[in-house]
Amino acid sequence: MKIDILTLFPEIFHTIFNWSIIGRAVEKKLVRLNCINIRDFSEDKHKRVDDYPFGGGPGMVMKPEPIAKAIESVKESESKVIYLSPKGKVYNQKMANKLAREKHLILLSGHYEGIDNRIVEHYIDEEISIGDYVLTGGEIPSLVLLDSIIRLIPGVLGSEDSFIEDSHYNGLLEHPQYTRPRDFNGYMVPSVLLSGNHKEIEKWRLYESLKITYLNRRDLLKKKDLTDEEKDMLKEIYKELEIK
């Protein structure tokens, strides 16, 4: 996979390209990452990329010409251009899974009061938001997409199970995790995890995953197509939590 990031602040990404899982993916040549400074495509002598909005209003708007030229400099026939925008669809694991199958992504990080809408209308394939809150620019959302997508590329993680068991991958929050020591200040690891009975361990993990999802993200359960086993477990969870 190839990912190009269009930004006014490429220095934000340089450390990330050599960091943890992303760095290993780059080293293994499983992904090619590149930063393009939108300011390099400005024809203004001061390299300005913004101007006042037509119709008045606060703040500045990113001009269309530098963005269009930046996109065109890297766009190929199979490219998908994504604009990180508060107006976009809210990002989730399903979208990450889908994007991880693309051959080439172009991530546009906006700034100021946004970008000229003619870019959105004619150059962008999809707008994505990472949540309902205000950020300074699109760089942090771009990093979120990078991390969530690259870890799904085959061969990046040591085992496919590593991301299959992650929170949200299967529509549920992840079960609790424990490690040594078994006894920490009198707090014990659940005995089932020490039993060696893998069937019972998987059953316990699913139960706990459902319970955590119910307590913290009930909306996810409404979206998920629950199996009969999961429905039965939820009934047990209701009883455990004294829900009628």
C-alpha positions in Angstrom: 0.0 0.0 0.0 1.0 3.6 -0.7 -0.2 6.5 1.5 0.5 10.2 0.6 -0.3 12.8 3.3 -1.0 16.4 2.1 -0.3 18.8 4.9 1.0 22.3 5.8 3.0 20.7 8.6 5.0 17.7 7.3 7.3 17.7 10.3 4.5 16.3 12.4 4.7 13.0 10.6 8.4 12.4 10.3 8.9 10.8 13.7 5.7 8.7 13.2 7.1 7.1 10.1 9.8 5.5 12.1 7.6 4.6 15.1 6.5 1.2 16.5 4.2 -0.8 14.1 4.2 1.9 11.5 8.0 2.0 11.4 8.2 -1.8 11.1 5.7 -1.7 8.2 7.8 0.8 6.4 11.0 -1.1 7.1 9.3 -4.3 5.7 8.2 -2.3 2.6 4.6 -3.3 3.3 3.6 0.4 3.1 5.1 3.4 1.5 4.5 6.7 3.3 5.2 10.2 1.8 4.5 13.7 3.0 3.7 16.5 0.6 3.8 20.1 1.8 0.8 21.9 0.2 2.7 25.2 0.6 5.2 24.0 -2.0 2.5 24.3 -4.6 1.6 27.9 -3.8 2.5 30.5 -6.5 2.3 33.3 -4.0 5.8 34.8 -3.4 5.2 34.4 0.3 3.9 30.9 -0.2 0.5 31.8 1.2 -2.2 29.1 0.9 -5.2 30.8 2.5 -7.4 33.8 1.9 -10.5 35.5 3.3 -13.8 33.7 2.7 -16.2 35.1 0.1 -19.3 36.5 1.8 -17.4 37.5 4.9 -17.0 35.7 8.2 -14.2 34.9 10.7 -11.0 33.1 9.9 -9.3 32.1 6.6 -10.0 29.4 4.0 -7.4 27.3 2.2 -7.1 28.2 -1.4 -8.1 25.6 -4.1 -5.1 26.0 -6.4 -2.3 24.7 -4.1 -4.4 21.8 -2.9 -5.5 20.7 -6.4 -1.8 20.8 -7.6 -0.7 18.8 -4.5 -3.4 16.1 -5.2 -2.5 16.0 -8.9 1.2 15.5 -8.1 0.6 12.1 -6.5 -2.8 10.9 -7.8 -2.9 7.7 -9.8 -5.7 5.7 -11.5 -6.4 3.7 -8.3 -6.0 6.5 -5.8 -8.6 7.3 -3.2 -8.5 10.9 -1.9 -9.8 11.4 1.6 -10.3 14.8 3.3 -10.1 14.8 7.1 -13.0 17.0 7.9 -15.5 17.6 10.8 -18.2 17.4 8.2 -17.3 13.9 7.2 -18.7 10.5 8.2 -17.5 9.5 11.7 -14.7 7.0 11.4 -15.0 3.5 12.7 -13.4 0.1 12.5 -15.5 -1.0 9.5 -14.2 2.0 7.5 -10.6 1.1 8.6 -11.0 -2.4 7.4 -12.3 -1.2 4.0 -9.5 1.4 3.6 -6.8 -1.2 4.4 -7.7 -2.9 1.2 -7.0 0.1 -1.0 -3.8 0.3 -3.0 -3.2 4.0 -2.7 -4.6 6.6 -0.2 -4.2 10.3 -0.4 -5.0 12.0 3.0 -5.7 15.7 2.9 -5.2 17.5 6.2 -7.2 20.7 6.2 -6.5 23.8 8.3 -7.9 27.2 9.3 -11.7 27.4 8.6 -11.5 24.6 6.1 -10.8 24.3 2.4 -12.4 25.8 -0.7 -15.5 23.7 -1.3 -14.7 23.3 -5.0 -11.9 20.9 -3.9 -14.4 18.9 -1.9 -16.8 18.7 -4.9 -14.3 17.8 -7.6 -11.2 16.3 -6.1 -12.3 14.4 -2.9 -13.6 10.9 -2.9 -14.6 10.8 0.8 -14.8 13.0 3.8 -14.0 11.5 7.2 -14.3 12.8 10.8 -12.7 11.2 13.8 -15.3 12.5 16.2 -17.6 15.3 17.3 -15.1 17.8 18.7 -12.9 20.6 17.4 -9.2 20.2 16.4 -6.7 22.7 15.1 -6.2 20.8 11.8 -6.4 17.5 10.0 -3.0 16.3 11.0 -4.0 14.4 14.1 -7.0 12.8 12.3 -4.6 11.7 9.5 -2.3 10.1 12.1 -5.4 8.2 13.5 -6.2 6.8 10.0 -2.5 5.9 9.4 -2.2 3.9 12.6 -5.6 2.2 12.4 -5.1 1.2 8.7 -1.5 0.2 8.6 -1.9 -2.3 11.4 -4.5 -4.2 9.3 -2.2 -4.7 6.3 -1.3 -8.4 6.0 2.1 -9.1 7.5 2.4 -5.9 9.6 1.4 -7.6 12.8 3.0 -10.8 14.0 -0.4 -12.6 14.0 -3.8 -11.8 12.5 -5.2 -12.6 15.9 -3.5 -9.5 17.3 -6.0 -7.2 15.6 -9.0 -9.7 15.4 -9.1 -9.5 19.3 -8.8 -5.7 19.4 -11.7 -3.6 20.6 -14.2 -2.7 17.8 -12.8 -5.2 15.2 -15.7 -7.6 15.8 -18.2 -4.8 16.8 -17.5 -5.3 20.6 -15.1 -3.8 23.1 -12.1 -6.0 24.0 -12.2 -8.3 27.0 -10.0 -7.5 30.1 -6.3 -8.5 29.8 -4.0 -9.8 32.6 -0.3 -10.7 32.9 2.1 -11.7 35.7 2.1 -11.7 38.7 -1.0 -13.8 39.4 -1.3 -12.1 42.8 -0.9 -8.3 42.7 -1.4 -6.7 46.1 -4.0 -9.3 46.9 -5.8 -8.8 43.5 -5.9 -12.1 41.7 -6.1 -13.0 38.0 -9.4 -14.7 37.2 -8.9 -18.4 37.7 -10.4 -19.4 34.3 -7.4 -17.8 32.6 -5.0 -20.1 34.4 -7.1 -23.2 33.8 -5.6 -24.1 30.4 -9.1 -24.8 29.1 -9.1 -22.8 25.9 -12.8 -23.3 25.2 -13.8 -21.9 28.7 -11.3 -19.1 28.3 -12.8 -18.0 25.0 -16.3 -18.2 26.5 -15.2 -16.1 29.5 -13.6 -13.5 27.1 -16.7 -13.2 25.0 -18.9 -12.8 28.1 -16.6 -10.1 29.5 -16.4 -8.4 26.1 -20.2 -8.2 25.9 -20.5 -6.9 29.5 -17.9 -4.1 28.9 -19.6 -3.2 25.7 -23.0 -3.1 27.4 -21.7 -0.9 30.2 -19.7 1.5 28.1 -20.9 1.5 24.5 -24.5 0.2 24.4 -24.9 1.7 21.0 -22.4 -0.8 19.5 -24.7 -3.7 20.6 -27.6 -2.1 18.6 -25.5 -2.1 15.5 -24.2 -5.7 15.9 -25.9 -8.8 14.5 -25.7 -10.9 17.7 -25.3 -14.6 17.6 -27.6 -16.9 19.6 -24.7 -17.5 22.0 -24.2 -13.7 22.5 -27.9 -13.2 23.1 -27.9 -15.8 25.8 -24.9 -14.3 27.4 -26.5 -10.9 27.4 -29.4 -12.4 29.3 -27.0 -13.7 31.9 -25.3 -10.3 32.0 -28.6 -8.6 32.6 -29.2 -10.9 35.6 -25.7 -10.3 36.9 -26.2 -6.6 36.8 -29.7 -7.0 38.2 -31.3 -5.6 35.1 -35.0 -6.4 34.6 
